[in-house]
Amino acid sequence: MARLEILEEKNSLDPREIEYLRGVPILQGLDDSQIAKIMSMAKRAELAQGAVLMEEGEEGDTLYIIRQGEVEISKALTLPLGGGKTGLTEKALRRCGAQDRAIFGELSLFDQRARSATVKCLTNCSFYALGREEFLKFCDENPQIGYVVFENLARMVCDRLRKTSEDVVKLTTALSIALSQR
């Protein structure tokens, strides 16, 4: 996996970046000074087209907010190949980019378990990176901001869980229909 090139250890934001960050889902409800405060701990990082930002199954401890570029999110699928063998293939789930103000790795702020998907750069990309330890320390020291961000994170995770549940029902229904027509 390609290594992130860290551009800056500390992040000073210009007004255009603040405007961009206002639309990032986890920062909703924060004023400009609060956004600047939380993002002051973010690192800026870049990856080239084709590089992998995170790989499904690896341990993670960083949340990423895309600044520029476009990525593809995929999951490994296990397929029966016959003869008792199985093979893995990747299934692209979604493409998103800076225009979507996409966030990746949000679950790593809650725990440091395995990444749930692979994120690959379709173009040259840059990101804001927020490490788990620094983020949790910041929230302890700034509980008002931390509360808003965690509420936004919870809402985002809930929305994704609901969507996943709907998708599981659709897939189960389709499989049931396909099997009943055999």
Short mmCIF file of the C-alpha atoms (twelve columns), coordinates in Angstrom:
data_MODEL
# 
_entry.id   MODEL 
# 
loop_
_atom_site.group_PDB 
_atom_site.id 
_atom_site.type_symbol 
_atom_site.label_atom_id 
_atom_site.label_alt_id 
_atom_site.label_comp_id 
_atom_site.label_asym_id 
_atom_site.label_seq_id 
_atom_site.Cartn_x 
_atom_site.Cartn_y 
_atom_site.Cartn_z 
_atom_site.pdbx_PDB_model_num 
ATOM 1   C CA . MET A 1   0.000   0.000   0.000  1 
ATOM 2   C CA . ALA A 2   1.273   3.487   -0.844 1 
ATOM 3   C CA . ARG A 3   2.269   5.640   2.088  1 
ATOM 4   C CA . LEU A 4   0.527   8.937   2.768  1 
ATOM 5   C CA . GLU A 5   2.745   11.916  2.220  1 
ATOM 6   C CA . ILE A 6   2.201   14.237  5.182  1 
ATOM 7   C CA . LEU A 7   2.361   17.815  3.930  1 
ATOM 8   C CA . GLU A 8   1.911   19.698  7.195  1 
ATOM 9   C CA . GLU A 9   1.860   18.606  10.792 1 
ATOM 10  C CA . LYS A 10  -0.448  21.436  11.869 1 
ATOM 11  C CA . ASN A 11  -3.161  22.880  9.730  1 
ATOM 12  C CA . SER A 12  -3.850  26.589  9.289  1 
ATOM 13  C CA . LEU A 13  -7.012  27.152  7.289  1 
ATOM 14  C CA . ASP A 14  -7.827  29.855  4.808  1 
ATOM 15  C CA . PRO A 15  -11.428 31.126  4.379  1 
ATOM 16  C CA . ARG A 16  -12.058 28.862  1.341  1 
ATOM 17  C CA . GLU A 17  -11.154 25.796  3.382  1 
ATOM 18  C CA . ILE A 18  -13.438 26.862  6.230  1 
ATOM 19  C CA . GLU A 19  -16.240 27.311  3.702  1 
ATOM 20  C CA . TYR A 20  -15.566 23.818  2.313  1 
ATOM 21  C CA . LEU A 21  -15.421 22.273  5.799  1 
ATOM 22  C CA . ARG A 22  -18.787 23.798  6.792  1 
ATOM 23  C CA . GLY A 23  -20.361 21.222  4.463  1 
ATOM 24  C CA . VAL A 24  -18.563 18.209  5.971  1 
ATOM 25  C CA . PRO A 25  -21.204 16.137  7.794  1 
ATOM 26  C CA . ILE A 26  -19.292 15.680  11.072 1 
ATOM 27  C CA . LEU A 27  -18.664 19.438  11.333 1 
ATOM 28  C CA . GLN A 28  -22.296 20.501  10.814 1 
ATOM 29  C CA . GLY A 29  -23.540 22.835  13.538 1 
ATOM 30  C CA . LEU A 30  -20.103 24.221  14.392 1 
ATOM 31  C CA . ASP A 31  -19.233 27.861  13.778 1 
ATOM 32  C CA . ASP A 32  -16.132 28.870  11.813 1 
ATOM 33  C CA . SER A 33  -13.954 29.333  14.894 1 
ATOM 34  C CA . GLN A 34  -14.946 25.888  16.219 1 
ATOM 35  C CA . ILE A 35  -14.199 24.307  12.833 1 
ATOM 36  C CA . ALA A 36  -10.805 26.020  12.772 1 
ATOM 37  C CA . LYS A 37  -10.123 24.842  16.323 1 
ATOM 38  C CA . ILE A 38  -10.886 21.173  15.666 1 
ATOM 39  C CA . MET A 39  -9.124  21.184  12.304 1 
ATOM 40  C CA . SER A 40  -6.001  22.743  13.820 1 
ATOM 41  C CA . MET A 41  -5.000  19.236  14.898 1 
ATOM 42  C CA . ALA A 42  -5.577  17.754  11.427 1 
ATOM 43  C CA . LYS A 43  -2.682  16.818  9.208  1 
ATOM 44  C CA . ARG A 44  -2.804  17.328  5.461  1 
ATOM 45  C CA . ALA A 45  -1.853  14.335  3.380  1 
ATOM 46  C CA . GLU A 46  -1.652  13.394  -0.303 1 
ATOM 47  C CA . LEU A 47  -1.840  10.201  -2.317 1 
ATOM 48  C CA . ALA A 48  -1.324  9.620   -6.026 1 
ATOM 49  C CA . GLN A 49  -3.885  8.177   -8.418 1 
ATOM 50  C CA . GLY A 50  -4.151  4.405   -7.949 1 
ATOM 51  C CA . ALA A 51  -2.880  4.447   -4.361 1 
ATOM 52  C CA . VAL A 52  -4.869  2.831   -1.544 1 
ATOM 53  C CA . LEU A 53  -5.784  5.113   1.370  1 
ATOM 54  C CA . MET A 54  -7.010  2.272   3.558  1 
ATOM 55  C CA . GLU A 55  -7.431  -1.436  3.038  1 
ATOM 56  C CA . GLU A 56  -10.259 -3.572  4.349  1 
ATOM 57  C CA . GLY A 57  -9.104  -5.664  7.282  1 
ATOM 58  C CA . GLU A 58  -6.178  -3.494  8.354  1 
ATOM 59  C CA . GLU A 59  -6.242  -1.845  11.760 1 
ATOM 60  C CA . GLY A 60  -7.127  1.841   11.656 1 
ATOM 61  C CA . ASP A 61  -6.794  4.823   13.947 1 
ATOM 62  C CA . THR A 62  -7.413  7.768   11.614 1 
ATOM 63  C CA . LEU A 63  -10.435 9.506   10.127 1 
ATOM 64  C CA . TYR A 64  -9.938  11.124  6.712  1 
ATOM 65  C CA . ILE A 65  -11.851 13.985  5.111  1 
ATOM 66  C CA . ILE A 66  -11.240 14.293  1.395  1 
ATOM 67  C CA . ARG A 67  -9.966  17.730  0.297  1 
ATOM 68  C CA . GLN A 68  -9.399  17.105  -3.409 1 
ATOM 69  C CA . GLY A 69  -9.849  14.229  -5.805 1 
ATOM 70  C CA . GLU A 70  -12.077 11.194  -6.186 1 
ATOM 71  C CA . VAL A 71  -11.965 7.754   -4.561 1 
ATOM 72  C CA . GLU A 72  -13.639 4.379   -4.914 1 
ATOM 73  C CA . ILE A 73  -14.884 2.449   -1.887 1 
ATOM 74  C CA . SER A 74  -14.945 -1.332  -2.238 1 
ATOM 75  C CA . LYS A 75  -15.437 -4.484  -0.190 1 
ATOM 76  C CA . ALA A 76  -14.032 -7.964  -0.648 1 
ATOM 77  C CA . LEU A 77  -16.569 -10.597 -1.668 1 
ATOM 78  C CA . THR A 78  -15.993 -14.292 -1.089 1 
ATOM 79  C CA . LEU A 79  -17.085 -16.372 -4.051 1 
ATOM 80  C CA . PRO A 80  -17.380 -20.177 -4.217 1 
ATOM 81  C CA . LEU A 81  -15.181 -21.382 -7.082 1 
ATOM 82  C CA . GLY A 82  -16.066 -25.073 -6.911 1 
ATOM 83  C CA . GLY A 83  -13.981 -27.956 -5.661 1 
ATOM 84  C CA . GLY A 84  -14.153 -26.541 -2.127 1 
ATOM 85  C CA . LYS A 85  -12.136 -23.465 -3.107 1 
ATOM 86  C CA . THR A 86  -13.098 -19.867 -2.559 1 
ATOM 87  C CA . GLY A 87  -11.794 -16.724 -4.166 1 
ATOM 88  C CA . LEU A 88  -11.869 -13.090 -3.247 1 
ATOM 89  C CA . THR A 89  -12.933 -10.329 -5.546 1 
ATOM 90  C CA . GLU A 90  -13.521 -6.648  -4.893 1 
ATOM 91  C CA . LYS A 91  -16.939 -5.100  -5.354 1 
ATOM 92  C CA . ALA A 92  -16.981 -1.350  -5.887 1 
ATOM 93  C CA . LEU A 93  -19.710 0.077   -3.686 1 
ATOM 94  C CA . ARG A 94  -19.427 3.790   -4.296 1 
ATOM 95  C CA . ARG A 95  -17.402 6.553   -5.892 1 
ATOM 96  C CA . CYS A 96  -17.147 9.860   -4.117 1 
ATOM 97  C CA . GLY A 97  -14.924 12.853  -3.865 1 
ATOM 98  C CA . ALA A 98  -14.324 16.352  -2.667 1 
ATOM 99  C CA . GLN A 99  -17.681 17.539  -4.046 1 
ATOM 100 C CA . ASP A 100 -19.329 15.059  -1.642 1 
ATOM 101 C CA . ARG A 101 -17.171 16.160  1.310  1 
ATOM 102 C CA . ALA A 102 -16.632 12.456  1.903  1 
ATOM 103 C CA . ILE A 103 -15.335 11.013  5.177  1 
ATOM 104 C CA . PHE A 104 -13.539 7.684   5.628  1 
ATOM 105 C CA . GLY A 105 -12.425 5.791   8.702  1 
ATOM 106 C CA . GLU A 106 -14.960 7.311   11.096 1 
ATOM 107 C CA . LEU A 107 -15.385 4.025   12.962 1 
ATOM 108 C CA . SER A 108 -11.719 4.174   13.980 1 
ATOM 109 C CA . LEU A 109 -12.601 7.079   16.276 1 
ATOM 110 C CA . PHE A 110 -14.717 4.648   18.308 1 
ATOM 111 C CA . ASP A 111 -12.401 1.652   18.227 1 
ATOM 112 C CA . GLN A 112 -9.253  0.466   16.498 1 
ATOM 113 C CA . ARG A 113 -10.708 -2.595  14.863 1 
ATOM 114 C CA . ALA A 114 -10.263 -3.697  11.270 1 
ATOM 115 C CA . ARG A 115 -11.218 -1.306  8.480  1 
ATOM 116 C CA . SER A 116 -14.578 -2.242  6.957  1 
ATOM 117 C CA . ALA A 117 -13.755 -1.282  3.362  1 
ATOM 118 C CA . THR A 118 -10.956 -0.396  0.971  1 
ATOM 119 C CA . VAL A 119 -10.608 3.190   -0.264 1 
ATOM 120 C CA . LYS A 120 -8.591  3.628   -3.471 1 
ATOM 121 C CA . CYS A 121 -7.685  6.938   -5.131 1 
ATOM 122 C CA . LEU A 122 -9.143  7.277   -8.643 1 
ATOM 123 C CA . THR A 123 -7.302  10.583  -9.086 1 
ATOM 124 C CA . ASN A 124 -4.528  12.366  -7.224 1 
ATOM 125 C CA . CYS A 125 -6.088  13.079  -3.833 1 
ATOM 126 C CA . SER A 126 -5.471  15.137  -0.732 1 
ATOM 127 C CA . PHE A 127 -7.015  14.592  2.678  1 
ATOM 128 C CA . TYR A 128 -7.336  16.034  6.152  1 
ATOM 129 C CA . ALA A 129 -6.280  13.309  8.612  1 
ATOM 130 C CA . LEU A 130 -7.527  13.254  12.222 1 
ATOM 131 C CA . GLY A 131 -5.834  10.711  14.479 1 
ATOM 132 C CA . ARG A 132 -7.907  8.909   17.132 1 
ATOM 133 C CA . GLU A 133 -5.792  9.790   20.192 1 
ATOM 134 C CA . GLU A 134 -5.501  13.490  19.320 1 
ATOM 135 C CA . PHE A 135 -9.195  13.642  18.452 1 
ATOM 136 C CA . LEU A 136 -10.331 12.051  21.730 1 
ATOM 137 C CA . LYS A 137 -8.010  14.293  23.736 1 
ATOM 138 C CA . PHE A 138 -9.402  17.329  21.885 1 
ATOM 139 C CA . CYS A 139 -12.987 16.243  22.682 1 
ATOM 140 C CA . ASP A 140 -12.114 15.816  26.365 1 
ATOM 141 C CA . GLU A 141 -10.650 19.331  26.438 1 
ATOM 142 C CA . ASN A 142 -13.449 20.852  24.302 1 
ATOM 143 C CA . PRO A 143 -16.621 18.988  25.341 1 
ATOM 144 C CA . GLN A 144 -19.051 21.353  23.595 1 
ATOM 145 C CA . ILE A 145 -17.376 20.845  20.204 1 
ATOM 146 C CA . GLY A 146 -16.779 17.152  20.923 1 
ATOM 147 C CA . TYR A 147 -20.460 16.617  21.715 1 
ATOM 148 C CA . VAL A 148 -21.555 18.144  18.394 1 
ATOM 149 C CA . VAL A 149 -19.013 16.125  16.403 1 
ATOM 150 C CA . PHE A 150 -19.906 12.843  18.144 1 
ATOM 151 C CA . GLU A 151 -23.622 13.532  17.649 1 
ATOM 152 C CA . ASN A 152 -22.932 14.075  13.940 1 
ATOM 153 C CA . LEU A 153 -20.816 10.909  13.804 1 
ATOM 154 C CA . ALA A 154 -23.582 8.908   15.492 1 
ATOM 155 C CA . ARG A 155 -26.151 10.277  13.024 1 
ATOM 156 C CA . MET A 156 -23.893 9.400   10.094 1 
ATOM 157 C CA . VAL A 157 -23.261 5.856   11.377 1 
ATOM 158 C CA . CYS A 158 -27.012 5.386   12.007 1 
ATOM 159 C CA . ASP A 159 -27.837 6.507   8.467  1 
ATOM 160 C CA . ARG A 160 -25.291 4.084   7.034  1 
ATOM 161 C CA . LEU A 161 -26.594 1.243   9.229  1 
ATOM 162 C CA . ARG A 162 -30.177 1.889   8.081  1 
ATOM 163 C CA . LYS A 163 -29.068 1.906   4.438  1 
ATOM 164 C CA . THR A 164 -27.128 -1.319  4.969  1 
ATOM 165 C CA . SER A 165 -30.168 -2.952  6.587  1 
ATOM 166 C CA . GLU A 166 -32.341 -1.930  3.628  1 
ATOM 167 C CA . ASP A 167 -29.749 -3.333  1.222  1 
ATOM 168 C CA . VAL A 168 -29.600 -6.641  3.121  1 
ATOM 169 C CA . VAL A 169 -33.389 -6.986  2.916  1 
ATOM 170 C CA . LYS A 170 -33.330 -6.253  -0.830 1 
ATOM 171 C CA . LEU A 171 -30.524 -8.736  -1.449 1 
ATOM 172 C CA . THR A 172 -32.164 -11.410 0.712  1 
ATOM 173 C CA . THR A 173 -35.440 -10.920 -1.138 1 
ATOM 174 C CA . ALA A 174 -33.705 -11.150 -4.526 1 
ATOM 175 C CA . LEU A 175 -31.838 -14.299 -3.473 1 
ATOM 176 C CA . SER A 176 -35.022 -15.871 -2.136 1 
ATOM 177 C CA . ILE A 177 -36.855 -15.173 -5.418 1 
ATOM 178 C CA . ALA A 178 -33.940 -16.487 -7.481 1 
ATOM 179 C CA . LEU A 179 -33.722 -19.689 -5.415 1 
ATOM 180 C CA . SER A 180 -37.485 -20.262 -5.552 1 
ATOM 181 C CA . GLN A 181 -37.394 -20.163 -9.369 1 
ATOM 182 C CA . ARG A 182 -34.849 -22.985 -9.630 1 
# 
